[in-house]
Amino acid sequence: MTSTLGVKCYFVKQLVTRPITVHPASARPRGVHLEWKRQTVERHLKGECLYCLCGGSSLGVDCLHCHHTDSKHTADMNGHKQDRKINQFGDYEDTSNMKPEDWDYRWGKSQTQFHMPKIHPMLSKHSDTLTGKRKNLRIFLPLCGKAVDMKWLADDGHDVVGLECAEKGCREFFEEQDMPYTTENLTECEGKVFKATTDKKIAIYCCDFFKISSKTLGKFDCIWDRGSFVAIPVTQRKQYSNIITPTMHKDTVYLLDSFLVDNTVFGGPPFNCTEDDIKKAFGSQTDIKKIDERDAFGKWQESWGLKTFVEELYMLKMK
Ligand SMILES: C[S@@+](CC[C@H](N)C(=O)[O-])C[C@H]1O[C@@H](n2cnc3c(N)ncnc32)[C@H](O)[C@@H]1O
């Protein structure tokens, strides 16, 4: 695609295929978004700055007039400059309200640094607490990504159920674990279930977590929640608990791994999660106890401008 001025149209292509790089679609009503996109494309074609209404040129990636150089500096619907916080993907897109399609986009770009190639240290340390040393349990990993924890638990004789919206994540799990699988369409909502066809009992529901219920998922003896409750938009925490708690029975052990993180500096996800936050979402139905914590601050968190990053582990049981 080229602009009227014959310059390779980087922005128009990006805006048409992926408008949220500059201004997240999820943050505004669809009609408003389309209007914003139309205006932005028009401004591009006129050679004006895309980031604000300074009237400068955006023929290169940088605005020649106001020197905006990247998406850190962007504009709201009225063209007012806004400063953005860095996110875990290393850019300044507003990721506070990510939807499945936004995660798909990140998976598509292999921006999955949250994935750990090894068993999560909190899981290996507290696996006996999770399972009570029992075998053949039904274990749920909501928002599982391609966590190797699923294979580890299945190797231990459990029936593992994951849920992940990104199809790429589901496929990569089975491919990387060298495990053949089948897929079946879901009936309750749009999506599929991937099932291992080996002796390992692993199934991954590939759908939006917020569209499924315990009717399809059934009950679980254990839940391992790593990077899940803390990854969803903060406004959806109660909705999340309303889906999780019906999958619990009176003896279910739910381990929830969370972070204390300064989201005034770093955009998230993960989003800060205190004991009070967990109580607000789950407190009416479950007893909540903190069972571990550790300093999880590393180079990645330092690159987000953080000074501290504390991981906490909570155990939840039905009241
Ligand atoms: C921070 S990652 C954690 C992944 C995994 N738990 C791990 O430990 O590697 C959050 C995952 O949740 C998935 N996700 C986010 N929102 C979702 C939704 N509404 N329904 C299903 N999956 C979702 C993302 O695609 C992503 O893989």
The ligand as a Gaussian input file, in Angstrom:
#p B3LYP/6-31G(d) Opt

LIG

0 1
 C        0.566000     -14.466000      31.439000
 S        0.096000     -15.781000      30.405000
 C        0.299000     -17.163000      31.500000
 C        0.296000     -18.485000      30.806000
 C        0.514000     -19.704000      31.683000
 N       -0.362000     -19.738000      32.814000
 C        1.949000     -19.843000      32.093000
 O        2.202000     -20.027000      33.277000
 O        2.837000     -19.826000      31.203000
 C       -1.667000     -15.569000      30.320000
 C       -2.289000     -16.505000      29.291000
 O       -3.696000     -16.389000      29.356000
 C       -4.239000     -16.428000      28.070000
 N       -5.522000     -15.690000      28.150000
 C       -5.681000     -14.385000      28.413000
 N       -6.989000     -14.047000      28.450000
 C       -7.676000     -15.191000      28.207000
 C       -9.066000     -15.496000      28.111000
 N      -10.009000     -14.558000      28.269000
 N       -9.427000     -16.771000      27.867000
 C       -8.475000     -17.730000      27.690000
 N       -7.144000     -17.499000      27.768000
 C       -6.738000     -16.240000      28.013000
 C       -3.181000     -15.763000      27.190000
 O       -3.260000     -16.128000      25.836000
 C       -1.899000     -16.226000      27.850000
 O       -1.404000     -17.386000      27.258000

